[in-house]
Amino acid sequence: MVNLNMSKYSIVTMEEVQSTNDYALENISYLDDATVIFTTNQTSGRGRYNRKWVCDNSDNIYMSLILKPKDIKNYPYANLTQYLSVVLCKLLEKEFNLEPSIKWPNDILVDGGKISGILAESYMKNNQIEGIVLGLGLNVNMKAETLSKIDQKAVSLFALTGKTYNAETILTMLLDSFFENYNNFETQGFKYIKDDYIKRCTFLGKTILISENNTKKQYIAQAIDEEGLLTVKDDKNNEYKIITGDVLC
């Protein structure tokens, strides 16, 4: 284990871990705010609804960021993954000349393939949130053979550009970008990222399939509201707000 101290955050680099989110949650009481658990070898990664995140033991990015907001009651926890999705999209656009899109609420796609997934989990003590773990997996140098084994279309930076990258360098760029405007997000919430978020939601106005409470239904995606919720309409023109559902396509 290597501990790298940065100005706004510290990175704990591990050679191998089952899940960076699980490790962070298990040790959150002993770790400081803005501590990052990072590995290139995650053996039991998971995403939303405990989906498995495929790892090929290469130098992809698997990281979890511990956050301990001082004003937890007013913290925009519900929009945290959306904030990170915008930060990552901007990085992919600026540094890699890619055109990413966001699949609500926080999956990042490029050319229709998933390149990153994000998961936030809270740490509760005495029925109160004492900390948040923000996890991210980013396919950096994953090869076509491994990508083909995933049960949905997936891409990596290598597959998209033909170049290999240093995962730690990309991680540092991502964290620097995250904390550059983090204070604005803390105080303004989704309002701060709304325009940047919506313009990357290419599914708006289209028919989408949503899985919610073990059922799948088709809707027309209408808009993203002021709180970051997805507004949809069914075939009878009834309008709904999607809070916990998962957009499948």
C-alpha positions in Angstrom: 0.0 0.0 0.0 1.3 3.4 -1.0 -0.1 6.7 0.5 0.4 9.7 -1.8 -0.4 13.1 -0.2 -1.9 15.7 -2.5 -2.9 19.3 -1.8 -6.7 18.7 -1.7 -6.8 14.9 -1.3 -4.6 11.9 -0.5 -4.4 8.7 -2.6 -4.0 5.3 -1.0 -2.8 3.0 -3.8 -3.4 -0.7 -3.3 -1.9 -3.5 -5.4 -5.2 -5.5 -5.2 -8.5 -5.1 -3.4 -11.9 -6.9 -3.7 -13.8 -3.6 -3.9 -12.5 -0.1 -3.4 -16.0 1.0 -2.2 -16.1 -1.9 0.3 -12.6 -1.1 1.6 -13.5 2.5 2.0 -16.8 1.8 3.8 -15.1 -0.7 6.2 -12.3 1.8 7.1 -14.1 5.1 6.8 -13.9 5.9 10.5 -10.1 5.8 10.3 -9.6 7.6 7.0 -9.7 11.4 6.5 -12.0 13.4 4.3 -10.9 13.4 0.6 -9.0 10.1 0.9 -9.0 8.1 -2.3 -8.7 4.4 -2.4 -7.1 3.4 -5.8 -6.2 0.2 -7.4 -5.7 -1.2 -10.9 -6.7 -4.7 -9.8 -10.2 -5.0 -8.3 -11.3 -8.5 -7.9 -15.0 -8.1 -6.9 -16.1 -4.7 -8.3 -19.8 -3.8 -8.4 -22.0 -1.1 -9.7 -25.6 0.0 -9.1 -27.9 -2.8 -7.9 -24.8 -4.9 -7.1 -24.0 -5.5 -10.8 -20.6 -6.9 -11.3 -17.9 -4.6 -12.7 -15.6 -6.7 -14.9 -11.9 -6.3 -14.1 -9.2 -7.7 -16.3 -6.2 -7.1 -14.0 -4.9 -4.3 -16.3 -4.2 -0.7 -15.4 -7.8 0.5 -15.6 -9.0 2.9 -12.8 -11.0 1.6 -9.9 -11.2 4.2 -7.2 -13.4 5.3 -4.2 -13.3 8.8 -2.8 -14.2 9.3 0.9 -16.2 12.5 1.6 -17.1 13.8 5.0 -19.1 17.0 4.4 -19.4 19.4 7.4 -22.9 20.4 6.6 -24.3 16.9 5.9 -27.9 18.0 6.3 -27.7 20.3 3.3 -25.3 18.3 1.3 -26.5 17.5 -2.3 -25.9 13.8 -1.9 -28.5 12.8 -4.4 -26.6 14.6 -7.2 -23.1 13.7 -6.3 -22.7 11.0 -8.9 -24.1 13.4 -11.5 -21.5 15.9 -10.6 -18.7 13.4 -11.1 -20.2 12.3 -14.4 -20.0 15.9 -15.7 -16.5 16.2 -14.4 -15.4 13.0 -16.2 -17.2 13.9 -19.4 -15.4 17.3 -19.6 -12.1 15.5 -19.0 -12.7 13.0 -21.8 -13.6 15.8 -24.1 -10.7 18.0 -23.3 -7.9 15.5 -22.9 -8.9 12.7 -25.3 -11.0 14.5 -27.9 -13.9 12.2 -27.3 -17.7 12.8 -27.3 -19.1 11.2 -24.2 -22.8 11.1 -23.2 -24.5 10.4 -20.0 -27.1 7.7 -19.5 -29.2 8.8 -16.5 -28.2 9.0 -13.8 -24.5 8.6 -14.1 -23.2 6.0 -16.6 -20.7 7.4 -19.2 -21.0 6.2 -22.8 -18.8 6.8 -25.8 -20.0 5.7 -29.2 -22.8 3.9 -27.4 -20.5 1.8 -25.3 -20.0 2.2 -21.5 -16.7 3.5 -20.5 -17.4 4.3 -16.9 -19.8 3.6 -14.0 -20.2 5.5 -10.8 -21.6 4.5 -7.4 -22.2 6.5 -4.3 -22.8 4.9 -0.9 -23.4 6.4 2.5 -21.9 5.3 5.8 -24.5 5.4 8.6 -23.8 5.6 12.3 -26.6 6.0 14.9 -29.0 6.6 12.1 -27.0 9.5 10.7 -24.8 9.8 7.6 -21.2 10.2 8.8 -19.6 9.9 5.4 -20.0 9.1 1.7 -18.0 6.8 -0.5 -18.0 7.8 -4.2 -16.8 5.0 -6.4 -15.8 5.1 -10.0 -14.6 2.5 -12.6 -13.0 3.8 -15.8 -12.0 1.5 -18.6 -8.5 2.7 -19.5 -6.4 0.0 -21.2 -8.9 -2.8 -21.4 -8.5 -4.7 -24.7 -11.1 -5.8 -27.2 -11.0 -9.5 -26.0 -12.0 -8.6 -22.5 -14.5 -5.9 -23.6 -16.3 -8.6 -25.6 -16.9 -10.7 -22.5 -19.0 -7.9 -20.9 -22.8 -8.4 -21.1 -23.3 -4.9 -22.5 -21.5 -2.9 -25.1 -18.3 -1.5 -23.5 -15.4 0.6 -24.6 -12.0 1.7 -23.2 -9.7 4.6 -23.9 -7.3 2.2 -25.6 -10.1 0.8 -27.8 -11.2 4.3 -28.7 -7.8 5.9 -29.4 -5.4 3.0 -29.9 -3.1 4.4 -27.2 -2.2 3.1 -23.8 -2.3 5.4 -20.8 -0.9 5.7 -17.3 -3.9 5.1 -15.0 -2.5 7.2 -12.1 -1.9 10.2 -14.4 -5.6 10.1 -15.5 -6.7 9.6 -11.9 -4.8 12.7 -10.8 -6.3 14.8 -13.6 -9.8 13.5 -12.7 -9.4 14.3 -9.0 -7.9 17.8 -9.7 -10.9 18.5 -11.9 -13.3 17.2 -9.3 -12.0 19.4 -6.5 -11.5 22.5 -8.7 -15.2 23.3 -8.5 -16.4 21.0 -5.7 -17.2 23.9 -3.3 -19.6 25.4 -5.9 -21.3 22.0 -6.2 -21.5 21.7 -2.4 -23.3 25.0 -2.1 -25.4 25.0 -5.2 -26.2 21.3 -5.8 -27.6 20.2 -9.2 -28.2 23.8 -10.2 -24.5 24.2 -10.6 -24.2 21.4 -13.2 -27.6 21.3 -14.7 -26.8 22.8 -18.1 -23.6 20.8 -18.5 -25.4 17.6 -17.4 -28.4 18.0 -19.7 -26.5 18.8 -22.9 -24.8 15.4 -22.6 -28.0 13.5 -22.0 -28.5 12.4 -25.7 -31.5 10.2 -24.8 -33.9 13.1 -24.1 -36.9 13.1 -26.4 -36.4 9.4 -27.3 -38.1 6.2 -26.2 -36.2 4.5 -23.4 -36.6 1.3 -21.4 -36.6 1.7 -17.6 -36.2 -1.0 -15.0 -37.8 -0.2 -11.7 -39.1 -2.5 -8.9 -38.3 -5.6 -11.0 -40.4 -4.4 -13.9 -39.5 -2.9 -17.3 -41.5 -0.2 -19.0 -41.1 2.0 -22.0 -41.3 5.7 -21.7 -40.5 8.9 -23.6 -37.7 10.7 -21.9 -39.0 14.3 -21.4 -36.5 16.3 -19.3 -34.2 16.5 -16.3 -35.8 18.6 -13.6 -34.3 21.1 -11.1 -33.3 18.3 -8.7 -31.7 16.0 -11.3 -34.7 13.6 -11.6 -35.7 12.2 -14.9 -39.2 13.2 -16.2 -40.9 10.7 -18.5 -44.2 10.1 -20.2 -45.9 6.7 -20.9 -48.0 5.8 -23.9 -51.1 7.3 -22.3 -49.3 10.7 -21.9 -49.1 10.2 -18.1 -46.0 12.0 -16.6 -43.8 10.5 -14.0 -40.6 11.3 -12.1 -38.0 8.6 -12.1 -36.1 8.5 -8.8 -34.5 5.1 -8.4 -35.1 3.4 -11.8 -32.4 2.3 -14.2 -32.4 3.3 -17.9 -31.6 0.2 -19.9 -31.5 1.8 -23.4 
